[in-house]
């Protein structure tokens, strides 16, 4: 069997991306990709667990079970659409929902109950991808650069892949040089949190609200002064570093909410552009994936800041921007099943390339 379902639920906490991928041929083919929104209670529970609180071990375990049920429903839905039975699927590659990322302390927690997911789906599950890389001295993230290299690498064109989810990460694909990559800062995370606080919306559609405001130079300078931005790779980050409490430390009062949103969009764009200039050089092409690629205002700023590089969505290369990470975790699961490493030491800082994940039989 060579069919794998990849599941990704990222730091944006918006829902589950599912992709059905066929590895029977080279290049492999994505047959279907679908997105399922989180129920509001799941999202609120996951958001609450981003910070320490009462009885969080119990709440985390209960949420992990609920997430497994949601993941199983997403799998059943995509298989029903494809006309396939569980017995035709080699594995599910499930990233889980990150609630803590502390590689300096030797751990990263992605909530999931892969044993329950295997039981509910009748399909083997590959999960817990980050732990082995961290055990080998790495950051455990980002893991998608190995996949980016396999899919988007070119022998003659210098490319950078920018994945803009809750956090933004880069993959530098320079012909003749080792692949490199790292988290470069907030993508959609702060933008989503700020508009939800002030408008109740879960995201800023097309970046319209940000476009209605003006960038606050002093606030932008203060935010860019955060040490993470100047730290050298390998590095990774999450809600532990970038959250509303962090933002509020820099607010002086009297700012219009839309101006803060405009500044947060500029923060995402500028931190990405600065990271590329400092650590990747001058790529000929920048390919953007993740939900941030659908933010027209953000894409406009990136195109302006990254000139003369051509800035495209990965859609232009046959990989829809919204599903790249789900396909990546199908690919990582396939690597695991084949006994091949899934991490890149040059990216994560691990001592060695390692086979990632744990396999839960059906």
C-alpha positions as CSV (number, residue, x, y, z in Angstrom):
1,X,0.0,0.0,0.0
2,X,1.3,3.5,-0.9
3,X,-1.6,5.8,0.1
4,X,-1.0,8.0,3.2
5,X,-3.3,10.6,4.8
6,X,-1.5,13.6,6.2
7,X,-3.1,15.7,8.9
8,X,-1.9,19.1,10.1
9,X,-3.4,21.4,12.7
10,X,-1.1,24.3,13.2
11,X,-0.5,27.2,15.6
12,X,-3.3,29.2,14.0
13,X,-5.8,26.9,15.7
14,X,-8.2,27.2,12.8
15,X,-8.8,23.6,12.0
16,X,-7.5,20.5,10.3
17,X,-5.8,20.2,6.9
18,X,-6.1,16.7,5.5
19,X,-4.3,15.4,2.3
20,X,-4.5,12.1,0.6
21,X,-1.1,11.3,-1.0
22,X,-0.1,8.5,-3.3
23,X,3.5,7.5,-3.1
24,X,3.3,4.6,-5.6
25,X,5.1,6.7,-8.3
26,X,7.8,9.4,-8.6
27,X,6.9,12.2,-8.3
28,X,4.2,11.3,-5.7
29,X,0.7,12.7,-6.3
30,X,-1.7,14.5,-4.0
31,X,-5.1,13.0,-4.8
32,X,-7.3,15.2,-2.5
33,X,-6.8,17.9,0.1
34,X,-9.6,19.2,2.4
35,X,-9.8,21.6,5.4
36,X,-12.1,21.0,8.3
37,X,-12.7,23.9,10.8
38,X,-12.3,23.2,14.5
39,X,-15.6,23.3,16.5
40,X,-15.5,26.5,18.6
41,X,-15.1,24.6,21.9
42,X,-12.1,22.7,20.6
43,X,-10.4,25.9,19.5
44,X,-11.1,27.6,22.8
45,X,-9.8,24.7,24.8
46,X,-6.6,24.5,22.7
47,X,-6.1,28.3,23.0
48,X,-6.6,28.1,26.8
49,X,-3.9,25.4,27.1
50,X,-1.3,27.7,25.5
51,X,-0.7,29.1,29.0
52,X,-0.3,27.4,32.4
53,X,-3.6,26.9,34.2
54,X,-5.5,24.8,36.7
55,X,-5.7,21.1,36.1
56,X,-4.0,21.4,32.8
57,X,-2.8,17.8,32.7
58,X,-6.3,16.5,32.8
59,X,-7.6,19.2,30.4
60,X,-4.8,18.4,28.0
61,X,-5.5,14.7,28.1
62,X,-9.3,15.2,27.5
63,X,-8.6,17.6,24.6
64,X,-6.2,15.1,23.1
65,X,-9.0,12.5,23.0
66,X,-11.4,15.0,21.5
67,X,-8.8,16.0,18.9
68,X,-8.3,12.3,17.9
69,X,-12.1,12.1,17.3
70,X,-11.9,15.2,15.1
71,X,-8.9,13.8,13.2
72,X,-10.7,10.5,12.6
73,X,-13.7,12.3,11.2
74,X,-11.4,14.3,8.9
75,X,-9.9,11.0,7.7
76,X,-13.2,9.3,7.2
77,X,-14.5,12.3,5.2
78,X,-11.6,12.4,2.8
79,X,-11.7,8.6,2.3
80,X,-15.4,8.7,1.6
81,X,-14.9,11.4,-1.0
82,X,-12.1,9.4,-2.6
83,X,-14.2,6.2,-2.5
84,X,-11.5,4.3,-0.5
85,X,-11.7,2.0,2.5
86,X,-9.4,2.2,5.6
87,X,-7.7,-1.0,4.6
88,X,-6.4,0.7,1.4
89,X,-4.4,3.3,3.4
90,X,-0.9,2.6,4.6
91,X,-0.9,5.1,7.4
92,X,-2.0,8.5,8.8
93,X,0.7,11.0,9.5
94,X,-0.7,13.2,12.2
95,X,1.3,16.2,13.6
96,X,-1.1,16.9,16.5
97,X,-1.9,20.3,18.1
98,X,1.1,22.1,19.5
99,X,0.4,23.6,23.0
100,X,4.0,24.0,24.2
101,X,7.2,24.2,22.3
102,X,10.2,24.3,24.6
103,X,13.2,22.6,22.9
104,X,15.6,24.3,25.3
105,X,14.0,22.3,28.0
106,X,14.0,19.1,25.9
107,X,10.4,18.9,24.9
108,X,7.6,19.9,22.6
109,X,4.0,18.9,23.2
110,X,1.6,18.2,20.3
111,X,-1.8,17.1,21.8
112,X,-3.1,14.0,20.2
113,X,-4.1,10.4,21.1
114,X,-2.6,8.4,18.2
115,X,-3.7,5.1,19.8
116,X,-7.3,6.3,19.8
117,X,-6.9,7.7,16.3
118,X,-5.7,4.3,15.1
119,X,-8.6,2.6,16.9
120,X,-11.2,4.9,15.4
121,X,-9.8,5.0,11.9
122,X,-8.7,1.4,11.5
123,X,-5.4,2.8,10.0
124,X,-1.9,2.8,11.4
125,X,-0.9,6.2,12.7
126,X,2.6,7.8,12.7
127,X,2.8,10.6,15.2
128,X,5.1,12.5,17.6
129,X,7.5,13.6,14.9
130,X,9.4,16.2,16.9
131,X,10.5,14.2,19.9
132,X,13.3,12.2,18.2
133,X,14.9,15.3,16.7
134,X,14.8,17.1,20.1
135,X,16.3,13.9,21.7
136,X,19.2,14.2,19.2
137,X,19.8,17.8,20.3
138,X,17.6,19.6,17.7
139,X,14.9,22.1,17.9
140,X,12.3,19.6,16.7
141,X,11.2,22.2,14.1
142,X,10.8,23.2,11.5
143,X,10.4,19.7,9.9
144,X,8.9,20.7,6.6
145,X,12.2,21.9,4.9
146,X,13.1,18.3,4.1
147,X,9.8,18.0,2.2
148,X,10.3,21.4,0.6
149,X,13.7,20.3,-0.7
150,X,12.2,17.1,-2.2
151,X,9.4,19.0,-4.0
152,X,10.5,22.5,-4.8
153,X,14.3,22.2,-5.2
154,X,15.8,23.2,-8.5
155,X,19.3,22.6,-9.9
156,X,19.6,26.1,-11.5
157,X,17.3,28.5,-9.6
158,X,17.9,29.7,-6.0
159,X,14.5,29.5,-4.2
160,X,13.3,30.2,-0.8
161,X,10.1,28.6,0.5
162,X,8.1,30.7,3.0
163,X,5.5,28.9,5.0
164,X,3.2,31.4,6.7
165,X,1.0,29.7,9.3
166,X,0.7,31.0,12.9
167,X,4.5,31.1,12.8
168,X,6.4,31.8,9.6
169,X,9.3,29.6,8.6
170,X,11.8,29.6,5.8
171,X,13.5,26.9,3.7
172,X,16.6,28.1,1.7
173,X,17.1,26.0,-1.5
174,X,20.3,27.2,-3.0
175,X,21.7,25.0,-5.8
176,X,24.9,23.3,-4.7
177,X,24.5,24.2,-1.0
178,X,23.0,22.3,1.9
179,X,19.4,22.9,2.6
180,X,18.8,25.3,5.5
181,X,15.7,26.6,7.2
182,X,14.3,28.0,10.5
183,X,11.4,29.7,12.1
184,X,11.7,33.4,11.5
185,X,8.9,34.8,13.7
186,X,5.1,35.4,13.8
187,X,3.1,34.8,10.6
188,X,-0.7,35.0,11.2
189,X,-0.7,34.3,14.9
190,X,-0.7,37.9,16.3
191,X,-2.8,39.2,13.4
192,X,-5.5,36.6,14.2
193,X,-5.4,37.2,17.9
194,X,-5.7,41.0,17.6
195,X,-8.6,41.0,15.2
196,X,-10.4,38.4,17.3
197,X,-10.1,40.5,20.4
198,X,-11.4,43.7,18.7
199,X,-13.8,42.4,16.0
200,X,-14.6,38.8,17.0
201,X,-13.3,37.5,13.6
202,X,-10.9,34.6,13.6
203,X,-8.7,36.1,10.9
204,X,-8.3,39.3,8.8
205,X,-9.7,38.4,5.4
206,X,-7.3,39.5,2.7
207,X,-5.6,41.8,5.3
208,X,-8.4,44.4,4.8
209,X,-8.4,45.6,8.4
210,X,-4.6,45.9,8.4
211,X,-4.8,47.8,5.1
212,X,-7.2,50.3,6.7
213,X,-4.6,51.3,9.4
214,X,-1.2,53.0,9.4
215,X,2.0,51.4,10.6
216,X,3.3,52.7,13.9
217,X,7.1,53.1,13.4
218,X,8.0,53.2,17.1
219,X,5.9,50.1,17.9
220,X,7.3,48.2,14.9
221,X,10.9,49.1,16.0
222,X,10.2,47.9,19.6
223,X,8.7,44.6,18.4
224,X,11.6,44.0,16.0
225,X,14.0,44.5,18.9
226,X,12.9,41.2,20.4
227,X,16.1,39.0,20.6
228,X,14.6,36.1,18.7
229,X,14.7,38.0,15.4
230,X,18.5,38.6,15.6
231,X,19.4,35.1,16.9
232,X,21.1,32.9,14.4
233,X,19.6,29.6,13.2
234,X,18.9,26.9,14.1
235,X,15.9,28.4,15.9
236,X,12.2,27.7,16.3
237,X,9.4,29.5,18.1
238,X,5.6,29.4,18.9
239,X,3.0,31.0,21.2
240,X,5.5,30.7,24.0
241,X,7.4,33.7,22.5
242,X,4.7,35.5,20.4
243,X,1.4,36.1,22.0
244,X,-0.9,39.0,23.1
245,X,0.8,39.4,26.4
246,X,4.1,39.9,24.6
247,X,2.5,42.5,22.3
248,X,0.8,44.3,25.2
249,X,4.2,44.9,26.9
250,X,5.0,47.2,24.0
251,X,1.7,49.1,23.7
252,X,1.7,52.5,25.2
253,X,-2.1,53.2,25.0
254,X,-4.0,55.4,22.6
255,X,-3.3,53.4,19.5
256,X,-6.1,52.8,17.1
257,X,-6.7,49.0,16.9
258,X,-6.4,49.1,13.1
259,X,-3.0,50.8,13.3
260,X,-1.8,48.1,15.6
261,X,-3.0,45.5,13.1
262,X,-1.2,47.3,10.3
263,X,1.9,47.2,12.4
264,X,1.6,43.5,13.1
265,X,1.2,42.8,9.4
266,X,4.3,44.9,8.7
267,X,6.1,42.9,11.5
268,X,5.4,39.6,9.8
269,X,6.4,41.0,6.4
270,X,9.6,42.7,7.5
271,X,10.8,39.9,9.8
272,X,10.4,37.5,6.9
273,X,12.2,39.8,4.4
274,X,15.0,40.6,6.9
275,X,15.5,36.8,7.6
276,X,15.8,36.0,3.9
277,X,18.2,38.9,3.3
278,X,20.4,37.9,6.3
279,X,20.5,34.2,6.1
280,X,19.5,33.2,2.5
281,X,21.1,35.9,0.4
282,X,19.3,37.0,-2.8
283,X,17.0,34.2,-4.1
284,X,15.6,34.4,-7.6
285,X,12.2,33.1,-6.5
286,X,10.2,33.0,-3.3
287,X,7.4,30.5,-3.0
288,X,4.8,31.2,-0.3
289,X,2.5,28.6,1.3
290,X,0.3,28.4,4.4
291,X,-2.8,30.5,5.2
292,X,-0.8,33.7,5.1
293,X,-0.4,33.3,1.3
294,X,-4.1,34.2,1.0
295,X,-3.6,37.5,2.8
296,X,-3.4,39.9,-0.1
297,X,-2.1,42.8,1.9
298,X,0.7,40.6,3.4
299,X,1.6,39.2,-0.1
300,X,1.7,42.7,-1.5
301,X,4.2,43.8,1.2
302,X,6.4,40.7,0.6
303,X,6.5,41.4,-3.1
304,X,7.6,44.9,-2.4
305,X,10.2,44.1,0.2
306,X,11.7,41.1,-1.7
307,X,12.2,42.8,-5.1
308,X,13.7,41.8,-7.5
309,X,12.8,38.2,-6.5
310,X,9.7,36.7,-8.1
311,X,7.2,36.0,-5.3
312,X,4.6,33.3,-6.1
313,X,2.2,31.0,-4.2
314,X,3.2,27.4,-4.3
315,X,0.0,26.9,-6.3
316,X,2.0,27.9,-9.4
317,X,4.1,24.8,-8.9
318,X,1.2,22.3,-8.4
319,X,1.1,22.5,-4.6
320,X,-1.9,24.4,-3.3
321,X,-0.6,26.8,-0.6
322,X,-3.3,25.7,2.0
323,X,-2.4,22.0,1.8
324,X,1.4,22.0,1.7
325,X,1.9,21.1,5.4
326,X,-0.7,18.3,5.4
327,X,1.1,16.8,2.3
328,X,4.4,17.3,4.1
329,X,3.2,15.2,7.1
330,X,2.0,12.5,4.8
331,X,5.5,12.6,3.3
332,X,7.2,12.5,6.7
333,X,5.0,9.5,7.7
334,X,6.0,7.7,4.5
335,X,9.7,8.4,5.3
336,X,9.1,6.8,8.7
337,X,7.4,3.7,7.2
338,X,10.3,3.3,4.8
339,X,12.9,3.7,7.6
340,X,14.3,6.9,6.1
341,X,15.2,10.1,8.1
342,X,12.7,12.9,8.1
343,X,14.8,15.7,9.7
344,X,17.6,17.8,8.4
345,X,20.4,18.4,11.0
346,X,21.4,21.6,9.1
347,X,17.9,22.9,9.8
348,X,17.0,21.7,13.3
349,X,20.5,21.6,14.8
350,X,20.2,17.9,15.7
351,X,23.4,15.8,15.9
352,X,22.3,13.4,13.3
353,X,19.5,12.7,10.7
354,X,16.9,10.5,12.4
355,X,13.9,8.4,11.5
356,X,11.1,10.4,13.1
357,X,7.8,9.5,14.8
358,X,6.3,6.6,16.5
359,X,4.0,4.1,14.7
360,X,0.7,3.0,16.3
361,X,-0.6,-0.1,14.5
362,X,-4.3,-0.3,13.6
